[in-house]
Each structure stands twice: as structure tokens, then as C-alpha cells.
Amino acid sequence: MCASGKYSSRGPALIPRMKTKHRIYYITLFSVVLLGLIATGMFQFWPHSIESTADWSLDRRSVHDAPLIQLPVSNPIPERGDLSCRMHTCFDVYRCGYNPKNRIKVYIYPLQRFVDEGGVPISSTGLSREYNGLLSAISDSEFYTDDVTRACLFVPSIDVLNQNSLRIRETAQALAMLPRWDKGMNHLLFNMLPGGPPDYNTALDVPRDRALLAGGGFSTWTYRQGYDVSIPVYSPLSADVELPERQPGPRHYFILSSQTAIHREYRAELERLKEENGEALLLLDKCSNLSQGVASARKRCYKGQVFDYPQILQESSFCVVLRGARLGQATLSDVLQAGCVPVILADSYILPFSEVLDWKRASVVIPEEKLPEMYTILKSIPHRQVEEMQRQARWFWDAYFSSMKAIGMTTLQIINDRIYPYAARTYEQWNNPPVVKWLSVNSPLFLPLIPPRSPGFTAVVLTYDRIESLFRVITEISKVPSLAKLLVVWNNQNKSPPEGEKKFKCPECTAIDGLSLDQTHMVERSECINKFASVFGTMPLKVVEHRADPVLYKDDFPEKLKSFPNIGSL
Amino acid sequence: MQAKKRYLILLSAGTCLVLLFYFGGVQLPSSGRNRHDRSHNGYRPDQPWPHFSDPLQQFLLWDQPDTEEYNIHISPRQKRDVNTSVYKGKRCRMDSCFDFSACKRNDFKVYVYPQQKGEKISESYQNILSIVEGSRFYTTDPGQACLFILSLDTLDRDSLSPQYVHNLKTKVQNLHLWNNGRNHLIFNLYSGTWPDYTEDLGFDIGQAMLAKASISTEIFRPNFDVSIPLFSKEHPRTGGDRGYLKYNSIPPFRKYMLVFKGKRYLTGIGSDTRNALYHVHNQEDVVLLTTCKHGKDWQKHKDARCEKDNAEYDKYDYREMLHNSTFCLVPRGRRLGSFRFLEALQAACVPVMLSNGWELPFSEIINWNTAAVIGDERLLLQIPSTVRSIHQDKILALRQQTQFLWEAYFSSVEKIVLTTLEIIQDRVLQQESRSTLMWNSHPGGLFALPQYSAHLGDFPFYYATLGIKPYPKFTAVIHAVTPLVSQSQPILKLLVSVAKSQYCAQIIVLWNCDKPLPAKHRWPATSVPVIVIEGENKVMSSRFLPYETIVTDAVLSLDEDTVLSTTEVDFAFTVWQSFPERLVGYPARSHFWDSNKERWGYTSKWTNDYSMVLTGAAIYHRYYHFLYTNFLPASLKGMVDQLANCEDILMNFLVSAVTKLPPIKVTQKKQYKETMMGQSSRASRWADPDHFAQRQTCMNKFASWFGGMPLVHSQMRLDPVLFKDQVSILRKKYRDIERL
């Protein structure tokens, strides 16, 4: 910088003495230098877009390019997972540290393909579309860090969403091989379909040491409260089907059962209910005449009558979500999307994100044993409550169920809230749909529990130059016993405020007294109101027809016995 | 030429230098800056997780062979039975260790074992038992009971304690209703003893639920046990002191930021955290004081810091610090919980918890993040910066929530016990249980009964939170006690003027007169439906029954001899819409403390303040009918019925106990005040000379049941905006109120 400055300052002095061809030569040379400088500057201050486009092209790669890792048979297997794990015993909080944003840093392991000694992969599906989507969402988020040494939470790229596609032992070995595994400390696994036949465990069977589990389908016996996160089972229909949000209100059917994998005992009970209550209940099953595949997943039948799924869900007030072999059902997600109130029958099931979501406002939970009483129970719910639950159900889907990104972000936010509890999202933030957030009053200043006493008040007097009136106000207000402080704001740049007891005469004051009657003044104020309301997006002012007066105000009662005799006497 | 060449070379060299400098030199620090950016400005390189171009499989196949396979497996019913037999002891849950069939639908009854002679019971446990026996849950019939409570004192299971009950094991096993603890609830404050303080109760609790203080997450069985706060012997049985927060100060900071004063354990369990506190103590706004001076032989174990710490400790007064600090540290002691927790809560000093693994009191229903800072013992050194980082708004909210929680669930033993029972009731009656919002916002779970409605919008308390409004009409309920003999009776005039109100949805006449119902045509024709209900027992309390015919949120309660104009009704209703959780009425009364007689006094004199409005003409939310009928004990309602008096006082007590606010008096026509007292009808109870004395007695009886005086005085009356202003009467909407 210094060098170039020196030469350019000397340049003009040189040029007149030089011949034309030299001059051209120098001008060219300077132009080159200048261009170079500009280009460099651009490169310095605009490097991100250049880098990222480069990355984009590089990153368009195949999962088959991921390095292949062979797992020796003798590799260690993690322990099964400790049921007594809690954040203060199994989680290393030092890795998260204190930071002003109160946000955890999440690292994602690069993709590797694990195979056993025979070259057989540990998973039949490998990286699934959904897990890939989840990891992309995390890496796009504010939580992500590419710096493994700064990470608080580690997310393996080994896909364990569906236990059915996994080889348990080998997957466990692969986990243990992760460079930062360290007994699973601060590692987070996502699993939506745990267990396998015949008894379908309610948590992932892969041994995982102390790793946290974000699991779909936890029961109260496998869920480690305050440690694991209960997540929904993602419904693939979420991405393919768009269901418009419907206004809450009564629907054509009262109860709808749309699941195909219902145990025959429960199906028999549902059929009994259908017999008793007739049309109010719609009991759907698989269509027997349709071929298997995607098409069949989108159809449901009742006695030869074919219905579109999930659209039919929107035609019912309540939708049954009954446990299958597993407690967590993807149907729950479809039902919420349709704005149908889920009736959940799955004993001991830990509802998705129950740590933060108030399911009582969005669903009805009925013990499996009480399935025969379902109709009676649901009938006793007031209509207004059904409408509120319909709205709440749809909101839960929009915010927390609609995509793998939503599920992933909610999970990380819940863990984040545990680590920085003083900065945690509030109940209202989690549970109030946007329309309620707008309308409701939640400021700490307006909590209903008003402290019994007040420390008095501070009078703030705004003044321009009406000194006489100012002094009158000051004299009057200083008589008030609860006045704690008096503050005069002198709003006049041209005059300095009066000093001491000196009184000013103000001849123009009487003229200004008629201010509020001035037409232009009223027009201006109306304009203000319109402007403010448009900025607020709503009119926050409320109209009341009452005024507070002292109890004996203007009553026929001796004035000297009244606490506030002078009110209204001005 | 030579010069030119020289300049040329110089210039070229200079250019090269500049270029080099730019392309080489700056490049190095620039990559360093990138790294810097990443960590500090939140910059992250886009797409570190690659975009895979190949098609990936779905994790869930469309048609899983779930169905067929599932169907051949054991029936779900059998599976449930298996769970019940497998998950016992430490893995007990409601599903496996609780017999729901013992709790008949909608009825949650609690049985208390009769006390056996010769059994010593501590005062605290005696309090617990008498509270349960006085509650609406109590039953003397074990056959009706859903929950059983032992009369054997299990509060103190520290074997070194004088309160310790010996041979509990055999005593419990000998109870013939014990049934291995099924559906039993065991209260416990202390367990284990020096030196390891295990959480063992010293007897086999079987399948019983624990309501235990200082319980750790390790032994706590979620949704089965209940974590209760540790309370002292002196903790008031009912009522209890209010929170200490007298007013909000803005900014909300107090003299100290964070304080603690307590014992330091030099060795053994739970000593680490308190031993490290001195690192954070700064003698200014973070004052953490410990003393080694406790126990018999503290001198033996004392360390180098003890003398200095003890000296510092004596310089400060605990009370003074408690009341003048924004945050109060609550570190674990030998056990996880401490008295300090409740003390800080009451003092509106936001508790900063340092007690890893403590399942906080009533954690099942209370969202403690709204009233406390949950710290981590491992991060003690970060605590000062953490509390300093908390925004003023948040401090204000935290502080007020401490006061709400204290008064809602902790200020008396009664509240603690009833909260415990209500939590269990919510689990049993699933469909009629409270949402998190009901537990965590004013007026709290003890006053918000889920049996009333599953819908939050049906309660008067959540309109603001949910951003909704009450239904814009009211139902008038007229209490009729005199037979209908003439067409000029006040009740008929009242019917007509109330029916004319634009906000009136319907009128209910409650016929509490011994004479038979008058014929239908005797009632005047009105534009709104008039429903006549014949009172079953003809008792006073029946005017506050939650009749199903009341479909509006607002109820206008009326005596038959009340004189009201349509304008007055309209105005009172518009006022009520702004204050839907309060009583809005016309004639007001007041209470006072009579220091000579040491009892509460009642006055109907015109004074500058009031604390009650008469329910002979008042508007309130219909939820209070439900609460009056289902929340108040039979003893108080019985007293009202027997005297045929005081029902309005009781309603005022109830509403003020819920809202912690006074009722609202609206303005009324002059003539009304005189006639209100019923001079027009001779049969009126107001004419009875005993009437006034009875009301005095009622007040004192009610105050003792509520555990204090819930009434609050007000000096405010709400008038229509232009009331008695010097403007044309034609400009006034409620002009009739001013006309005589």
C-alpha cells in the first residue's frame, strides 16, 4: 500500500516529460495495476460466493464415492445403553461451554460406507433419503460446525432411522469406530422405527453406550426422561401430498380409522363400535383389489368403496391412531397434517416432543383398554375444544412434523434448551400457533398477579415553552402523596429551560390552548393512528365505555368524608 | 534515457511488488480471517454436508409386512398383562403398578387408614392426614377408594432421627388393605442418613407411589412418583404467608446479584459444590458465604479457609441478603433439596439451582424454567456470567412467576398435599386433566378444575393468553323465594327490564319458593327465553349450582326484589367483558379487622372503599358456579343453607381467593341503593335483625377455612365515560343511570 502510494504521487510529475509512446505504456501499466488491485479487492471481500459455487460443483457427488471402511469381526461393541443416563451423568457439558448466543454446536461425521469383512454393507438401504435430508438441514442450520474440536454434539452419518434395515452388531461396531465416539458421549442418534419381530423393542436395539437417542416410539420404560428425545415417525406422504389447511369446525364423519396394520382384536372392537354408532364412524382398511405399491398406499377402502388417502382424513373430526407392532405410527403425522384431532391409543407411549409440546391441547389420549368407550369419551368433548384441537393439531404438524428438517431442528432445539435452560424457548413459543401469538398478551408487565403495593409514580412532564402552565402542573402534582419523582422534559432547542423560581410570561399560551380543536391537528393525529396501525399489522387499541372514579364520586355524601373529594372539580 | 530506463525499472519493480503484496501477502491473513469469521460471526461455509446426486431409498417402505406378522403375535391384551408383571419395583409406572379399576369413573377418592393407638405421629404428618381428611377427596370407605394413605408416619426415615418409626416393615405388612402397596401413596421428607444419605426408606414399599422430597432422577419413576418440596415443621397448615414481592421495580435489579449463606461440608457426599463457592464470591454483588461451624467436631476437620470464611459469614444477615438479591443460589447439601428453595421462592429471589440430579418439586406439572435458573454443578464458575446475561424482561417475568408458584402450590402444607393429590387425579382421570398452561399460569391448578371443561376458553382465566374473548351475552339467574301473587311484584318488573338488555341471552328463574310454580302465562312475555327451574332442596346454595342451561360465559345473578334498569345491566355487562375473571356488581360492602374483638368485622356503611359486591345483582363468569359447588367444602355450603344467609359473602371470598383481586363496583341509580335492601318486600331476609350478626359470624368461619382473609379492598368505582360530566345528556350513552 505504502509503495503504490508513493509512486502514484510521483507519477504526474514524471509524465509530462515523457514521450507519447512511453506515456501510453505507463498508462497501460497503471491500468493493469489498478485492475489487478480491484480484482484482488473483489476476491478478498467477496470470497464466499466464489468458494461456495466451487463447493457446489464439487459436492454434487455420489454416496458411492464415500470411503469404504471394513469392520474387523473382533472390533469392540459398545455397551447396550445405560437406562440411568441423564444429562448430568452421561453428557459432557464442558464441550458445549458458555457462549453469548446460547447455542450448541453440532458436528456431522463425513459419510463413510461400512462393510464387514466379507464386504457386505452394515445396512441394506445405506443412507436414506430422509436421513440425508436431516443431515443437510442440520448442516444448513445455525447449529452446525465443521470444527470437530468445537462441537458439543456429534451426529454420526450412519443411518439408523429404520432398525429393520440394519445389522445390529456391525452397526454398533461402526459406531464404536467413530473417531470421537468416547463411549458415545455427546453423540446423538436418530431412530424412527425401533425394534424388530417378534417383540418389537420400543428403543433402538443397537448397543450405543451413552449416546442420546432421538427415537420414535419410546415407551415409558425405555425413554430416559430429560435425556432422550421422543420424535415423530416421519410420514413420507408429508413431502408428496399437499393438504390445504381447513377451517376448524365439524366434519362429515365423527371418527375415522384409516390404519391398515391394526391387530385383529382391535379391529373387531372398532367394528363393534361401528355397528353401534353407524355413519358417524368410518372404518377403512387396505383395498384388496389394488396391486401393491405406491398407489395402494394412497387408497383406503370400506366395503368396496374407495377413498383417497390422506385426503379422507380431512373429512373427520377425530382420527384414530392405534398402536401397531410399534408404538410410534407415521399415521399420526398424516392425521395432524389433515387437521384431524388424533385419538391416540398406545399405552405407555411417550408422545413426540412431549418434553415441550402440550398434547392435551391437540389430541385425545385414551387407554387401549377403553377403546370400546371411545365414542362416549369423544362425544363428551365440547365443540369449541374440538376446534381448538383441530387448529392446534395442524399447527404442530406445520411447525414440528412437516419435514425431516422440522423434526431435526426441533430435536436440536430441545437439547439446546436443556443445556442453556435459562435461554430456553417458552411454553407459549412452543405451543401457541402464530395467530394466537399475535393476539395474546404475554408481557411480564401484564402478569395477572399484581403486587399489592406500588412504590409510587414518576411524573414525566413534557413542555415546550408554556412556562406558566408548566409551573401550575408542577405545583399541583407535587401535592400528590404517592409522587416519587418529577421529571420535566424540556422539548425546545431555541430556548433554555427556566432557572429556579423565576416566572416567565407567556402571551401566546392562550392562543395555543385551542390546539386540540385545530382541524389540521386532528387530521395529523388520525394519520398517525392509521400509520401506527398499519405498522403494527393490527389495531392494538381497545375501546371501553367505562372510567375509573373514586367509590363515592359525585355521590350525595359529605365531601370531607370522601378520600378524593376534589376529583372532577377542575 | 538513462533516467527513463531507471524510472521504468523502478516503476515495474514497484508494480510487481504491489501485485505480489496483494496476491501473496494478503492472501495469507485472509484465510485466517475466514476461520475467524466462522467461529465469531456465525459464518458457516455453505453445504458442508454434500448434495448427493444419486437417488436414495426411503427409510420406510410403503407397505411394510407389518400387518401380517403383527397379527400372528400375541394379542395386545396379553401384552399389556405381560408389562404389568414385568415392570415392578424401580420400573413401576401407572400402567404396570396402579389399579385404575379401583377408581370408578370420575371419582377420585382417597382413604386414610385409621390411626392406631400407641402409634406416634409427628405434627407434620398429622397435618397431612387431617388435610386429606378435610378435603373433597376423602372417603371413609376403602371399597370406594382409589388411593390409600398410611396412618404410619413415614415422613422421617433418617434412622438417627428421633421421629424415626421402628419396625415399619412388619407394621406395613400387617395392614390387610396393603395389597403389596398397590394404589398406596407414601409421603416422605427425609431418607437415608449420614454418611451416604441413600434414598432408601428402610422398608419395602412394594408397588406404592412415593411423594418424596429431595428425590433424585435416578430413583424417581416418571409419572408415578411425585417430587414434593422439603418443608419445615413450622410450615403453616393452611393459608400461609403471601409472597414477599410488594411491588415491581424497573429495572428489576436489587442490591445483590447472587447470594448464598449456608453450611459448608468439608468432606463427604455433596461437599464439592459448596466447597468451591468461594471461587465465585466477589464480596460485592455476588456474595456466597459458607461456614464450617456446624456439628460437634468441626474443628477437627477444618481446612485453611475455614477461619476466613467463618468471619465473612458472620458479617452478613441471611434475611437481609434474601430480600435484597436478584438471584439466590440453591446448592445441594447432604441431600439434594433444601429449605432454601422455598425460602428463595417466597422472597421473590429467583432460585439458581445447583443440585444435579434433583427432580425438582412437582416437576411433572411445573415448568421450572419460568421461575428458576437451572444451573449445573459442573459449571459453577460460569454461574455469575450466566445470571448476568439474563435480560431484564426475563428477570421480571421469573420473579413474578416465583410469587405465583409460591402462592399456588407451596405456601402451606395443604397446598402441597392437595397439589400432590391433584397430580395423581390428573393421571387417573386422563380425559379430565389439566394442560401445562393451566398448571403454570394464574390462578394455578388448584383453582382450575378440569372436570368443568376440557376447553381452556371455557375458563375465565385464559382469554388474554389465548387471544380470545368471552361470549358476548349473559344469562340472568333470578332467585325467587316469594309466591307470585300480584302483577306489580318487583320480580316481574325485573324480568322485563333485564330481558330488554341487548346482551341478554336468556333468563333462568330459580323457583326456591315453597309454593308451587306459577302458571306459565303469569310470567310476562319477553323477547328472550325464560326458563323456570324448580329448586330441588330450595336451599340458598342452589342459586350457584352449575346449571347446564347456562350456556353463556357470563351470569347475571339477581335477587327477586332487585330493582335494575336495562341501562344499568348493559353498562355492567360491558364492564364485565373487560374483567371476565372478576365479580362485577352494584351495592358494595366492606370488611375490616376489629382489633378489640380480634375478629373480622362486616360493614354496610358508605365508605371510601369496599371488598365485596352483593350477588343480589352481580355479573360473573359461570365457572364460579362450578367452583362454588365443587370446590368449597360441604361445611361452608351447609352453613349458608342453614342460615339462608352469607351466600354472597362466600362467593366474594371464593372469587377473591382465586383472583387475589377485589370485585368491581359499577355505578348505580340513586334510588336503587335504598330499595336494594328489600324494603319493598316484607318477607325479605334483610329485615331480620339477626341477619347482620350472622354475616359477621360467617366471615370469620370462612376466613378460617381459607386460612386467611382473601378479600381485597378497592377504592375504585367504574362509571360510564361521560358520567356526570358537564355535557349534554343526549351525548351520553348510559344516560339513564344519571336520571333519578
HADDOCK unambig.tbl for C-alpha pairs under 7 A between the chains (distance, minus, plus):
assign (segid A and resid 3 and name CA) (segid B and resid 14 and name CA) 6.81 0.50 0.50
assign (segid A and resid 4 and name CA) (segid B and resid 14 and name CA) 6.98 0.50 0.50
assign (segid A and resid 4 and name CA) (segid B and resid 18 and name CA) 6.54 0.50 0.50
assign (segid A and resid 33 and name CA) (segid B and resid 15 and name CA) 6.55 0.50 0.50
assign (segid A and resid 40 and name CA) (segid B and resid 22 and name CA) 6.70 0.50 0.50
assign (segid A and resid 40 and name CA) (segid B and resid 23 and name CA) 6.88 0.50 0.50
assign (segid A and resid 52 and name CA) (segid B and resid 46 and name CA) 6.23 0.50 0.50
assign (segid A and resid 59 and name CA) (segid B and resid 50 and name CA) 4.82 0.50 0.50
assign (segid A and resid 59 and name CA) (segid B and resid 51 and name CA) 5.55 0.50 0.50
assign (segid A and resid 60 and name CA) (segid B and resid 50 and name CA) 6.77 0.50 0.50
assign (segid A and resid 60 and name CA) (segid B and resid 51 and name CA) 5.24 0.50 0.50
assign (segid A and resid 60 and name CA) (segid B and resid 52 and name CA) 5.64 0.50 0.50
assign (segid A and resid 60 and name CA) (segid B and resid 53 and name CA) 5.65 0.50 0.50
assign (segid A and resid 61 and name CA) (segid B and resid 51 and name CA) 6.66 0.50 0.50
assign (segid A and resid 61 and name CA) (segid B and resid 52 and name CA) 5.16 0.50 0.50
assign (segid A and resid 61 and name CA) (segid B and resid 53 and name CA) 5.71 0.50 0.50
assign (segid A and resid 62 and name CA) (segid B and resid 52 and name CA) 5.20 0.50 0.50
assign (segid A and resid 62 and name CA) (segid B and resid 53 and name CA) 5.73 0.50 0.50
assign (segid A and resid 62 and name CA) (segid B and resid 54 and name CA) 5.64 0.50 0.50
assign (segid A and resid 63 and name CA) (segid B and resid 52 and name CA) 6.29 0.50 0.50
assign (segid A and resid 84 and name CA) (segid B and resid 218 and name CA) 6.21 0.50 0.50
assign (segid A and resid 88 and name CA) (segid B and resid 356 and name CA) 6.21 0.50 0.50
assign (segid A and resid 88 and name CA) (segid B and resid 357 and name CA) 6.76 0.50 0.50
assign (segid A and resid 125 and name CA) (segid B and resid 57 and name CA) 6.38 0.50 0.50
assign (segid A and resid 127 and name CA) (segid B and resid 56 and name CA) 6.95 0.50 0.50
assign (segid A and resid 128 and name CA) (segid B and resid 56 and name CA) 5.54 0.50 0.50
assign (segid A and resid 128 and name CA) (segid B and resid 57 and name CA) 5.10 0.50 0.50
assign (segid A and resid 128 and name CA) (segid B and resid 58 and name CA) 5.34 0.50 0.50
assign (segid A and resid 128 and name CA) (segid B and resid 59 and name CA) 5.37 0.50 0.50
assign (segid A and resid 129 and name CA) (segid B and resid 56 and name CA) 4.90 0.50 0.50
assign (segid A and resid 129 and name CA) (segid B and resid 57 and name CA) 5.64 0.50 0.50
assign (segid A and resid 129 and name CA) (segid B and resid 58 and name CA) 5.33 0.50 0.50
assign (segid A and resid 129 and name CA) (segid B and resid 59 and name CA) 6.98 0.50 0.50
assign (segid A and resid 130 and name CA) (segid B and resid 58 and name CA) 6.51 0.50 0.50
assign (segid A and resid 130 and name CA) (segid B and resid 59 and name CA) 6.52 0.50 0.50
assign (segid A and resid 135 and name CA) (segid B and resid 49 and name CA) 6.94 0.50 0.50
assign (segid A and resid 136 and name CA) (segid B and resid 49 and name CA) 5.71 0.50 0.50
assign (segid A and resid 139 and name CA) (segid B and resid 47 and name CA) 6.53 0.50 0.50
assign (segid A and resid 139 and name CA) (segid B and resid 48 and name CA) 6.33 0.50 0.50
assign (segid A and resid 139 and name CA) (segid B and resid 49 and name CA) 5.99 0.50 0.50
assign (segid A and resid 140 and name CA) (segid B and resid 46 and name CA) 6.92 0.50 0.50
assign (segid A and resid 140 and name CA) (segid B and resid 47 and name CA) 6.43 0.50 0.50
assign (segid A and resid 161 and name CA) (segid B and resid 59 and name CA) 6.62 0.50 0.50
assign (segid A and resid 162 and name CA) (segid B and resid 59 and name CA) 6.07 0.50 0.50
assign (segid A and resid 261 and name CA) (segid B and resid 66 and name CA) 6.56 0.50 0.50
assign (segid A and resid 261 and name CA) (segid B and resid 67 and name CA) 4.50 0.50 0.50
assign (segid A and resid 262 and name CA) (segid B and resid 67 and name CA) 6.99 0.50 0.50
assign (segid A and resid 263 and name CA) (segid B and resid 70 and name CA) 6.93 0.50 0.50
assign (segid A and resid 263 and name CA) (segid B and resid 71 and name CA) 5.46 0.50 0.50
assign (segid A and resid 264 and name CA) (segid B and resid 71 and name CA) 6.52 0.50 0.50
assign (segid A and resid 293 and name CA) (segid B and resid 62 and name CA) 6.65 0.50 0.50
assign (segid A and resid 293 and name CA) (segid B and resid 63 and name CA) 6.97 0.50 0.50
assign (segid A and resid 294 and name CA) (segid B and resid 62 and name CA) 6.34 0.50 0.50
assign (segid A and resid 297 and name CA) (segid B and resid 62 and name CA) 6.26 0.50 0.50
assign (segid A and resid 325 and name CA) (segid B and resid 70 and name CA) 5.75 0.50 0.50
assign (segid A and resid 348 and name CA) (segid B and resid 95 and name CA) 6.78 0.50 0.50
assign (segid A and resid 358 and name CA) (segid B and resid 435 and name CA) 6.70 0.50 0.50
assign (segid A and resid 358 and name CA) (segid B and resid 436 and name CA) 6.37 0.50 0.50
assign (segid A and resid 360 and name CA) (segid B and resid 435 and name CA) 5.72 0.50 0.50
assign (segid A and resid 381 and name CA) (segid B and resid 454 and name CA) 6.82 0.50 0.50
assign (segid A and resid 384 and name CA) (segid B and resid 455 and name CA) 6.91 0.50 0.50
assign (segid A and resid 385 and name CA) (segid B and resid 454 and name CA) 6.69 0.50 0.50
assign (segid A and resid 385 and name CA) (segid B and resid 455 and name CA) 4.77 0.50 0.50
assign (segid A and resid 421 and name CA) (segid B and resid 369 and name CA) 6.43 0.50 0.50
assign (segid A and resid 421 and name CA) (segid B and resid 374 and name CA) 6.25 0.50 0.50
assign (segid A and resid 422 and name CA) (segid B and resid 369 and name CA) 6.52 0.50 0.50
assign (segid A and resid 422 and name CA) (segid B and resid 373 and name CA) 5.61 0.50 0.50
assign (segid A and resid 422 and name CA) (segid B and resid 374 and name CA) 6.96 0.50 0.50
assign (segid A and resid 436 and name CA) (segid B and resid 466 and name CA) 5.79 0.50 0.50
assign (segid A and resid 436 and name CA) (segid B and resid 467 and name CA) 5.75 0.50 0.50
assign (segid A and resid 439 and name CA) (segid B and resid 467 and name CA) 4.49 0.50 0.50
assign (segid A and resid 440 and name CA) (segid B and resid 464 and name CA) 5.29 0.50 0.50
assign (segid A and resid 440 and name CA) (segid B and resid 465 and name CA) 4.76 0.50 0.50
assign (segid A and resid 440 and name CA) (segid B and resid 466 and name CA) 5.37 0.50 0.50
assign (segid A and resid 440 and name CA) (segid B and resid 467 and name CA) 4.03 0.50 0.50
assign (segid A and resid 441 and name CA) (segid B and resid 464 and name CA) 5.40 0.50 0.50
assign (segid A and resid 441 and name CA) (segid B and resid 465 and name CA) 5.56 0.50 0.50
assign (segid A and resid 442 and name CA) (segid B and resid 465 and name CA) 6.49 0.50 0.50
assign (segid A and resid 444 and name CA) (segid B and resid 393 and name CA) 6.82 0.50 0.50
assign (segid A and resid 444 and name CA) (segid B and resid 396 and name CA) 6.30 0.50 0.50
assign (segid A and resid 444 and name CA) (segid B and resid 397 and name CA) 4.78 0.50 0.50
assign (segid A and resid 448 and name CA) (segid B and resid 442 and name CA) 6.73 0.50 0.50
assign (segid A and resid 449 and name CA) (segid B and resid 404 and name CA) 6.82 0.50 0.50
assign (segid A and resid 451 and name CA) (segid B and resid 245 and name CA) 6.36 0.50 0.50
assign (segid A and resid 451 and name CA) (segid B and resid 246 and name CA) 5.18 0.50 0.50
assign (segid A and resid 451 and name CA) (segid B and resid 247 and name CA) 5.00 0.50 0.50
assign (segid A and resid 451 and name CA) (segid B and resid 248 and name CA) 6.93 0.50 0.50
assign (segid A and resid 452 and name CA) (segid B and resid 246 and name CA) 5.62 0.50 0.50
assign (segid A and resid 452 and name CA) (segid B and resid 247 and name CA) 6.67 0.50 0.50
assign (segid A and resid 453 and name CA) (segid B and resid 246 and name CA) 5.25 0.50 0.50
assign (segid A and resid 453 and name CA) (segid B and resid 247 and name CA) 5.36 0.50 0.50
assign (segid A and resid 454 and name CA) (segid B and resid 247 and name CA) 5.15 0.50 0.50
assign (segid A and resid 455 and name CA) (segid B and resid 247 and name CA) 6.54 0.50 0.50
assign (segid A and resid 545 and name CA) (segid B and resid 720 and name CA) 5.81 0.50 0.50
assign (segid A and resid 545 and name CA) (segid B and resid 721 and name CA) 5.71 0.50 0.50
assign (segid A and resid 546 and name CA) (segid B and resid 575 and name CA) 6.62 0.50 0.50
assign (segid A and resid 546 and name CA) (segid B and resid 718 and name CA) 5.86 0.50 0.50
assign (segid A and resid 546 and name CA) (segid B and resid 719 and name CA) 5.39 0.50 0.50
assign (segid A and resid 546 and name CA) (segid B and resid 720 and name CA) 4.50 0.50 0.50
assign (segid A and resid 546 and name CA) (segid B and resid 721 and name CA) 5.04 0.50 0.50
assign (segid A and resid 547 and name CA) (segid B and resid 718 and name CA) 5.39 0.50 0.50
assign (segid A and resid 547 and name CA) (segid B and resid 719 and name CA) 5.25 0.50 0.50
assign (segid A and resid 547 and name CA) (segid B and resid 720 and name CA) 5.89 0.50 0.50
assign (segid A and resid 547 and name CA) (segid B and resid 721 and name CA) 5.05 0.50 0.50
assign (segid A and resid 548 and name CA) (segid B and resid 716 and name CA) 6.05 0.50 0.50
assign (segid A and resid 548 and name CA) (segid B and resid 717 and name CA) 5.71 0.50 0.50
assign (segid A and resid 548 and name CA) (segid B and resid 718 and name CA) 4.62 0.50 0.50
assign (segid A and resid 548 and name CA) (segid B and resid 719 and name CA) 6.30 0.50 0.50
assign (segid A and resid 549 and name CA) (segid B and resid 716 and name CA) 5.66 0.50 0.50
assign (segid A and resid 549 and name CA) (segid B and resid 717 and name CA) 5.15 0.50 0.50
assign (segid A and resid 549 and name CA) (segid B and resid 718 and name CA) 5.93 0.50 0.50
assign (segid A and resid 549 and name CA) (segid B and resid 719 and name CA) 6.60 0.50 0.50
assign (segid A and resid 550 and name CA) (segid B and resid 715 and name CA) 5.78 0.50 0.50
assign (segid A and resid 550 and name CA) (segid B and resid 716 and name CA) 4.82 0.50 0.50
assign (segid A and resid 550 and name CA) (segid B and resid 717 and name CA) 5.63 0.50 0.50
assign (segid A and resid 551 and name CA) (segid B and resid 608 and name CA) 5.85 0.50 0.50
assign (segid A and resid 551 and name CA) (segid B and resid 609 and name CA) 6.43 0.50 0.50
assign (segid A and resid 551 and name CA) (segid B and resid 715 and name CA) 5.59 0.50 0.50
assign (segid A and resid 551 and name CA) (segid B and resid 716 and name CA) 5.20 0.50 0.50
assign (segid A and resid 551 and name CA) (segid B and resid 717 and name CA) 4.77 0.50 0.50
assign (segid A and resid 552 and name CA) (segid B and resid 608 and name CA) 6.38 0.50 0.50
assign (segid A and resid 562 and name CA) (segid B and resid 608 and name CA) 6.28 0.50 0.50
assign (segid A and resid 563 and name CA) (segid B and resid 608 and name CA) 6.12 0.50 0.50
